[in-house]
Amino acid sequence: MLPGRLSAAFSIFLVANLYFQFRPKKILYQNLSGLKVSAGCILLQVCSSAFPPGGTLLRVRSAAGPRQRGNDLTAENGSVALVLQSEMAAASEAERAVLEEEFKWLLREEVHAVLKQLKDILKEASRRFTLSPSGSECQTRQENFKLGSSATDQVKGVLTLQGDALTQADINLRLPKHNQVLHCTFREDKQWKMQQIQDARNHVGQALYLLNSRDQAYQFKSGAEVNKLMDAVMLQLTRARNRLTTPAAMTLPEVASSSLMKMFTPSLPGDVFANFYINLSKLCLIVYQLHLLQPNLNKNFKPAGSSVLHNPGSMFEINNQKFEVSHVHKVECVVPWLNDTLVFFTIALQLCQQLKDKISVFSNYWNFKPY
């Protein structure tokens, strides 16, 4: 039979040995603190001390009752501390070496594989803005879209979209106030630039430029460098997506003074405004009918602020005259390649985030910091 203290120490040694043999992966043994043995009477503590130099001092004491000098087990009166210290150091160094090799492989191989995927995806997205039906890039495709298919629609027409520009518009407006159908088209010398599409395409181009600045031969030196590149690419992709999903808000005076109002022939009536915008994968046309407010109603005048769509009852002032929106007509059509582009943006953003998550694993769960 072993003396009581040596028997307890031997039990601790066996428990610790079993723990380190069958320990879960990815645990920082250096941070072990407050581990209770199953018997419920022994508490292991790892304390920061200069024993040995650069190492730690392991003490074993009773979990219950006041701490007594005779219950402390150190290297001077036992070998448990040194054995556990050695086990921890060996395991830590071996797993750190494996992680370092895995991280080097990630920087050398995996990062470039993801960058190639991103380039291919964004090239496809970029082609959606310019390709002709035949697939050549020498000519921007031209597509016709029909507006208003219901018999109750007050606005109908056909729009021709070529890249980021509306090149033709043939619109019929059925306005009860005028008791007639107004037919108007774009002037032959005019095109309406869809700024949202142009901006989205420019952001895709910026993202591709960033990716192409790191060719296959480039060696990434740290996780922080990879994250910085991913953050820059994700910023451009997020801006591109936001331009297609979030139309610009405008005030009614801004709509009235837009150069779009000068593109139609014959000109739109003075009490009719129009505006085009992109919302997700849809090309939208808004037509506002107005009526002039009487001077005696000025005390109730409340000008409307900026909005994508102004509701009936919205008021505004222009050229010292006050108007109120009496009717709002909205028609839209789906642009299939815009939907494809949004899908590409989502996939690319997910790839960027997944690569960042892989990088973070090495810093969040281990004391190995590639930054």
MIPAPA-192606 format. One record per residue (C-alpha): residue in three letters; x, y, z; residue number from 1. Coordinates in Angstrom, 2 decimals, decimal comma, always signed. Layout:
N
type:east:north:up:seq
ALA:X:Y:Z:NUM
...
This chain:
371
type:east:north:up:seq
MET:+0,00:+0,00:+0,00:1
LEU:+1,22:+3,46:-0,84:2
PRO:+1,18:+6,24:+1,74:3
GLY:-1,88:+8,47:+1,51:4
ARG:-0,16:+11,41:-0,18:5
LEU:+1,70:+9,27:-2,73:6
SER:-1,47:+7,28:-3,42:7
ALA:-3,33:+10,52:-4,16:8
ALA:-0,47:+11,74:-6,33:9
PHE:-0,41:+8,46:-8,25:10
SER:-4,18:+8,70:-8,83:11
ILE:-3,76:+12,20:-10,17:12
PHE:-0,97:+11,03:-12,44:13
LEU:-3,19:+8,27:-13,88:14
VAL:-6,13:+10,63:-14,40:15
ALA:-3,92:+13,22:-16,04:16
ASN:-2,32:+10,60:-18,27:17
LEU:-5,73:+9,33:-19,39:18
TYR:-6,90:+12,91:-19,94:19
PHE:-3,99:+13,79:-22,20:20
GLN:-4,20:+10,48:-24,07:21
PHE:-7,88:+10,81:-24,90:22
ARG:-8,17:+14,58:-24,83:23
PRO:-10,38:+16,32:-27,39:24
LYS:-8,52:+17,97:-30,26:25
LYS:-7,92:+21,70:-30,43:26
ILE:-7,78:+22,37:-26,67:27
LEU:-5,19:+24,80:-25,36:28
TYR:-3,56:+22,82:-22,60:29
GLN:-1,58:+25,88:-21,55:30
ASN:-4,86:+27,41:-20,39:31
LEU:-5,92:+24,40:-18,26:32
SER:-7,28:+25,72:-14,97:33
GLY:-9,59:+24,35:-12,34:34
LEU:-9,86:+20,75:-13,64:35
LYS:-11,63:+18,58:-11,05:36
VAL:-10,78:+14,88:-10,87:37
SER:-13,78:+12,55:-10,84:38
ALA:-13,16:+11,53:-7,24:39
GLY:-14,23:+15,05:-6,32:40
CYS:-11,48:+15,66:-3,80:41
ILE:-8,54:+16,82:-5,94:42
LEU:-8,23:+20,13:-7,81:43
LEU:-5,53:+20,76:-10,42:44
GLN:-4,32:+24,29:-10,95:45
VAL:-1,83:+25,63:-13,45:46
CYS:-0,24:+28,71:-11,97:47
SER:+2,11:+31,19:-13,66:48
SER:+5,42:+30,96:-11,83:49
ALA:+9,08:+30,83:-12,68:50
PHE:+9,35:+27,05:-12,15:51
PRO:+11,19:+25,95:-14,11:52
PRO:+12,31:+29,12:-16,01:53
GLY:+9,67:+29,76:-18,68:54
GLY:+7,51:+26,91:-17,36:55
THR:+4,61:+26,59:-14,93:56
LEU:+4,15:+25,34:-11,39:57
LEU:+1,49:+22,65:-10,94:58
ARG:-0,06:+22,39:-7,51:59
VAL:-2,44:+19,73:-6,25:60
ARG:-4,66:+20,55:-3,31:61
SER:-7,91:+19,49:-1,74:62
ALA:-10,98:+21,05:-3,33:63
ALA:-12,67:+21,27:+0,07:64
GLY:-11,42:+22,99:+3,18:65
PRO:-8,64:+25,50:+3,68:66
ARG:-5,43:+25,09:+1,73:67
GLN:-2,64:+23,55:+3,79:68
ARG:+1,08:+23,73:+3,17:69
GLY:+1,43:+19,93:+3,35:70
ASN:-1,13:+19,42:+0,55:71
ASP:+0,90:+21,33:-2,06:72
LEU:+2,73:+19,02:-4,46:73
THR:+5,67:+20,67:-6,26:74
ALA:+8,74:+19,47:-8,07:75
GLU:+10,62:+19,47:-4,79:76
ASN:+8,45:+16,74:-3,23:77
GLY:+6,99:+14,88:-6,22:78
SER:+7,22:+14,16:-9,96:79
VAL:+3,57:+14,68:-11,00:80
ALA:+4,10:+18,34:-11,91:81
LEU:+7,09:+17,60:-14,11:82
VAL:+5,35:+14,69:-15,88:83
LEU:+2,22:+16,72:-16,67:84
GLN:+4,33:+19,72:-17,70:85
SER:+6,27:+17,53:-20,11:86
GLU:+3,08:+15,97:-21,53:87
MET:+1,52:+19,36:-22,11:88
ALA:+4,61:+20,83:-23,75:89
ALA:+5,12:+17,85:-26,07:90
ALA:+1,49:+17,77:-27,13:91
SER:+1,41:+21,52:-27,65:92
GLU:+4,56:+21,62:-29,76:93
ALA:+3,50:+18,68:-31,94:94
GLU:+0,05:+20,08:-32,64:95
ARG:+1,42:+23,58:-33,17:96
ALA:+3,78:+22,17:-35,81:97
VAL:+0,87:+20,43:-37,56:98
LEU:-1,21:+23,60:-37,49:99
GLU:+1,62:+25,67:-38,85:100
GLU:+2,00:+23,28:-41,78:101
GLU:-1,75:+23,34:-42,41:102
PHE:-1,78:+27,12:-42,32:103
LYS:+1,16:+27,37:-44,74:104
TRP:-0,69:+25,04:-47,11:105
LEU:-3,80:+27,22:-46,77:106
LEU:-1,85:+30,34:-47,73:107
ARG:+0,01:+28,58:-50,53:108
GLU:-2,75:+26,49:-52,14:109
GLU:-6,25:+27,03:-50,79:110
VAL:-6,22:+30,83:-51,00:111
HIS:-5,23:+30,81:-54,68:112
ALA:-7,87:+28,17:-55,45:113
VAL:-10,55:+30,42:-53,93:114
LEU:-9,22:+33,46:-55,78:115
LYS:-9,51:+31,56:-59,07:116
GLN:-13,12:+30,65:-58,26:117
LEU:-13,90:+34,27:-57,47:118
LYS:-12,34:+35,47:-60,72:119
ASP:-14,36:+32,99:-62,78:120
ILE:-17,61:+33,95:-61,04:121
LEU:-17,06:+37,69:-61,41:122
LYS:-16,05:+37,32:-65,06:123
GLU:-19,40:+35,66:-65,67:124
ALA:-21,15:+38,44:-63,78:125
SER:-19,30:+41,05:-65,84:126
ARG:-20,29:+39,35:-69,10:127
ARG:-23,95:+39,60:-68,13:128
PHE:-23,72:+43,37:-68,48:129
THR:-22,30:+43,36:-72,02:130
LEU:-22,73:+40,07:-73,88:131
SER:-24,76:+39,88:-77,07:132
PRO:-27,06:+36,88:-77,59:133
SER:-24,37:+35,21:-79,73:134
GLY:-21,90:+35,33:-76,84:135
SER:-19,43:+37,75:-78,41:136
GLU:-18,20:+40,76:-76,48:137
CYS:-17,81:+43,05:-79,47:138
GLN:-21,44:+44,10:-79,34:139
THR:-23,57:+44,91:-76,31:140
ARG:-26,80:+42,97:-76,32:141
GLN:-30,08:+44,74:-76,97:142
GLU:-33,27:+43,45:-75,38:143
ASN:-36,90:+44,54:-75,48:144
PHE:-39,08:+44,41:-72,37:145
LYS:-42,83:+44,79:-72,24:146
LEU:-44,42:+47,00:-69,60:147
GLY:-48,00:+46,56:-68,38:148
SER:-49,78:+43,35:-69,36:149
SER:-53,05:+43,86:-67,49:150
ALA:-56,10:+45,49:-69,08:151
THR:-56,36:+47,74:-66,04:152
ASP:-52,81:+49,07:-66,35:153
GLN:-52,84:+52,80:-67,05:154
VAL:-49,29:+52,66:-68,41:155
LYS:-48,10:+50,27:-71,10:156
GLY:-45,17:+50,18:-73,44:157
VAL:-41,95:+48,59:-74,64:158
LEU:-38,47:+49,46:-73,39:159
THR:-35,20:+48,62:-75,14:160
LEU:-32,27:+48,01:-72,79:161
GLN:-28,74:+47,85:-74,19:162
GLY:-26,15:+47,28:-71,49:163
ASP:-26,60:+50,08:-68,97:164
ALA:-28,70:+52,34:-71,21:165
LEU:-32,34:+52,58:-72,24:166
THR:-31,98:+53,25:-75,95:167
GLN:-35,67:+53,29:-76,88:168
ALA:-38,99:+53,69:-75,12:169
ASP:-42,45:+53,45:-76,61:170
ILE:-45,02:+54,32:-73,93:171
ASN:-48,81:+54,72:-73,85:172
LEU:-50,32:+56,65:-70,93:173
ARG:-54,05:+56,36:-70,26:174
LEU:-54,75:+59,39:-68,08:175
PRO:-58,39:+60,00:-67,05:176
LYS:-57,73:+63,68:-66,46:177
HIS:-56,74:+64,17:-70,10:178
ASN:-59,47:+61,81:-71,33:179
GLN:-57,12:+60,35:-73,93:180
VAL:-54,22:+57,97:-74,46:181
LEU:-50,93:+59,79:-74,67:182
HIS:-48,29:+58,12:-76,84:183
CYS:-44,67:+59,18:-76,47:184
THR:-41,25:+57,81:-77,35:185
PHE:-37,60:+58,64:-76,73:186
ARG:-36,08:+61,13:-79,10:187
GLU:-33,81:+59,39:-81,60:188
ASP:-30,75:+61,29:-80,41:189
LYS:-31,31:+60,47:-76,74:190
GLN:-30,53:+57,53:-74,47:191
TRP:-31,27:+57,24:-70,77:192
LYS:-28,33:+55,98:-68,75:193
MET:-29,32:+53,55:-65,99:194
GLN:-26,82:+54,73:-63,41:195
GLN:-27,50:+51,79:-61,09:196
ILE:-26,42:+49,25:-63,71:197
GLN:-23,36:+51,31:-64,65:198
ASP:-22,27:+51,63:-61,02:199
ALA:-22,77:+47,90:-60,34:200
ARG:-20,67:+47,00:-63,38:201
ASN:-17,92:+49,41:-62,25:202
HIS:-17,82:+47,81:-58,79:203
VAL:-17,51:+44,34:-60,37:204
GLY:-14,59:+45,68:-62,43:205
GLN:-12,92:+46,99:-59,26:206
ALA:-13,34:+43,63:-57,54:207
LEU:-11,76:+41,84:-60,52:208
TYR:-8,89:+44,33:-60,53:209
LEU:-8,17:+43,54:-56,87:210
LEU:-8,23:+39,79:-57,50:211
ASN:-6,01:+40,04:-60,58:212
SER:-3,41:+41,95:-58,57:213
ARG:-2,55:+38,64:-56,86:214
ASP:-1,53:+36,08:-59,49:215
GLN:-0,83:+32,39:-58,91:216
ALA:+2,85:+33,03:-58,20:217
TYR:+2,14:+35,52:-55,43:218
GLN:+2,95:+34,28:-51,92:219
PHE:+0,65:+35,47:-49,14:220
LYS:+2,66:+36,05:-45,98:221
SER:-0,07:+36,17:-43,34:222
GLY:-3,74:+35,65:-42,65:223
ALA:-4,14:+39,37:-42,14:224
GLU:-3,04:+39,96:-45,73:225
VAL:-5,65:+37,52:-47,03:226
ASN:-8,37:+39,06:-44,87:227
LYS:-7,47:+42,54:-46,09:228
LEU:-7,88:+41,43:-49,72:229
MET:-11,16:+39,65:-48,96:230
ASP:-12,52:+42,70:-47,14:231
ALA:-11,71:+44,93:-50,13:232
VAL:-13,34:+42,52:-52,60:233
MET:-16,41:+42,08:-50,40:234
LEU:-16,78:+45,86:-50,11:235
GLN:-16,94:+46,20:-53,91:236
LEU:-19,37:+43,29:-54,25:237
THR:-21,62:+44,63:-51,51:238
ARG:-21,70:+48,04:-53,17:239
ALA:-22,50:+46,43:-56,53:240
ARG:-25,36:+44,44:-55,01:241
ASN:-26,69:+47,44:-53,10:242
ARG:-26,83:+49,56:-56,26:243
LEU:-29,20:+47,01:-57,82:244
THR:-31,26:+46,34:-54,70:245
THR:-31,55:+49,89:-53,35:246
PRO:-32,78:+52,52:-55,82:247
ALA:-31,82:+56,11:-55,13:248
ALA:-34,36:+58,16:-53,22:249
MET:-35,37:+61,40:-54,95:250
THR:-37,54:+64,38:-54,10:251
LEU:-40,37:+65,29:-56,45:252
PRO:-38,61:+68,52:-57,55:253
GLU:-35,59:+66,36:-58,46:254
VAL:-37,82:+64,10:-60,54:255
ALA:-39,39:+67,14:-62,21:256
SER:-36,02:+68,68:-63,10:257
SER:-34,49:+65,41:-64,31:258
SER:-33,20:+65,36:-67,88:259
LEU:-35,45:+62,33:-68,44:260
MET:-38,37:+64,75:-68,76:261
LYS:-36,72:+66,23:-71,88:262
MET:-36,18:+62,94:-73,66:263
PHE:-39,75:+62,26:-74,77:264
THR:-41,37:+63,29:-78,00:265
PRO:-43,92:+64,66:-77,85:266
SER:-43,10:+66,12:-74,46:267
LEU:-44,98:+64,87:-71,41:268
PRO:-47,75:+67,17:-70,12:269
GLY:-46,64:+69,60:-67,43:270
ASP:-48,63:+67,75:-64,78:271
VAL:-47,08:+64,34:-65,56:272
PHE:-43,69:+63,19:-64,27:273
ALA:-41,87:+59,91:-64,98:274
ASN:-38,91:+58,04:-63,53:275
PHE:-37,05:+54,79:-64,27:276
TYR:-35,09:+52,71:-61,78:277
ILE:-33,82:+49,18:-61,05:278
ASN:-35,17:+47,20:-58,09:279
LEU:-33,44:+43,82:-57,70:280
SER:-33,91:+42,18:-61,11:281
LYS:-36,78:+44,43:-62,23:282
LEU:-36,81:+47,49:-64,46:283
CYS:-39,45:+49,85:-63,13:284
LEU:-41,29:+52,86:-64,56:285
ILE:-43,15:+55,28:-62,26:286
VAL:-45,59:+57,86:-63,64:287
TYR:-46,97:+60,62:-61,38:288
GLN:-50,09:+62,61:-62,12:289
LEU:-50,27:+65,98:-60,37:290
HIS:-52,74:+68,72:-59,65:291
LEU:-52,06:+72,33:-58,78:292
LEU:-52,83:+73,34:-55,19:293
GLN:-55,02:+76,39:-54,68:294
PRO:-53,43:+79,36:-52,88:295
ASN:-55,94:+79,16:-50,00:296
LEU:-54,60:+75,67:-49,16:297
ASN:-51,06:+76,89:-48,56:298
LYS:-51,51:+76,73:-44,79:299
ASN:-51,82:+72,91:-45,05:300
PHE:-48,83:+72,56:-47,34:301
LYS:-46,30:+69,93:-46,18:302
PRO:-43,56:+69,22:-48,74:303
ALA:-42,56:+65,57:-49,10:304
GLY:-38,96:+64,44:-48,60:305
SER:-36,88:+62,02:-50,64:306
SER:-38,35:+58,66:-51,56:307
VAL:-38,07:+55,94:-54,18:308
LEU:-41,86:+55,98:-54,63:309
HIS:-44,07:+58,92:-53,63:310
ASN:-47,63:+58,12:-52,63:311
PRO:-50,76:+60,03:-53,65:312
GLY:-51,14:+63,11:-51,46:313
SER:-47,41:+63,95:-51,51:314
MET:-46,82:+67,68:-51,95:315
PHE:-43,96:+69,71:-53,37:316
GLU:-43,15:+73,15:-54,71:317
ILE:-41,41:+74,07:-57,95:318
ASN:-41,17:+77,39:-59,77:319
ASN:-43,19:+79,06:-57,00:320
GLN:-46,09:+76,71:-57,62:321
LYS:-47,33:+74,05:-55,23:322
PHE:-48,45:+70,62:-56,44:323
GLU:-49,90:+67,46:-55,00:324
VAL:-49,61:+63,93:-56,38:325
SER:-53,08:+62,74:-57,35:326
HIS:-52,28:+59,36:-58,97:327
VAL:-49,27:+57,06:-59,08:328
HIS:-48,82:+54,39:-61,75:329
LYS:-46,08:+51,78:-61,48:330
VAL:-45,23:+49,14:-64,07:331
GLU:-42,23:+46,82:-64,15:332
CYS:-40,61:+44,00:-66,07:333
VAL:-38,10:+41,32:-65,10:334
VAL:-34,58:+41,48:-66,56:335
PRO:-33,33:+37,86:-66,29:336
TRP:-29,61:+38,63:-66,52:337
LEU:-29,86:+41,04:-63,60:338
ASN:-31,16:+38,16:-61,51:339
ASP:-28,18:+36,03:-62,64:340
THR:-25,83:+38,83:-61,63:341
LEU:-27,31:+39,06:-58,13:342
VAL:-26,87:+35,29:-57,70:343
PHE:-23,20:+35,60:-58,72:344
PHE:-22,71:+38,39:-56,17:345
THR:-24,19:+36,22:-53,41:346
ILE:-22,02:+33,19:-54,27:347
ALA:-18,86:+35,33:-54,45:348
LEU:-19,58:+36,97:-51,09:349
GLN:-20,11:+33,55:-49,50:350
LEU:-16,76:+32,31:-50,86:351
CYS:-14,98:+35,35:-49,45:352
GLN:-16,55:+34,86:-46,03:353
GLN:-15,75:+31,14:-45,98:354
LEU:-12,09:+31,86:-46,67:355
LYS:-12,04:+34,43:-43,86:356
ASP:-13,62:+31,86:-41,53:357
LYS:-10,89:+29,34:-42,35:358
ILE:-8,23:+31,92:-41,54:359
SER:-9,90:+32,76:-38,22:360
VAL:-9,86:+29,12:-37,06:361
PHE:-6,10:+29,27:-36,64:362
SER:-6,21:+32,35:-34,44:363
ASN:-9,40:+31,78:-32,45:364
TYR:-8,73:+28,25:-31,16:365
TRP:-4,97:+28,21:-30,90:366
ASN:-2,31:+30,41:-29,47:367
PHE:-0,82:+30,50:-32,95:368
LYS:-1,44:+33,92:-34,47:369
PRO:-0,68:+34,26:-38,19:370
TYR:-1,24:+38,00:-38,00:371
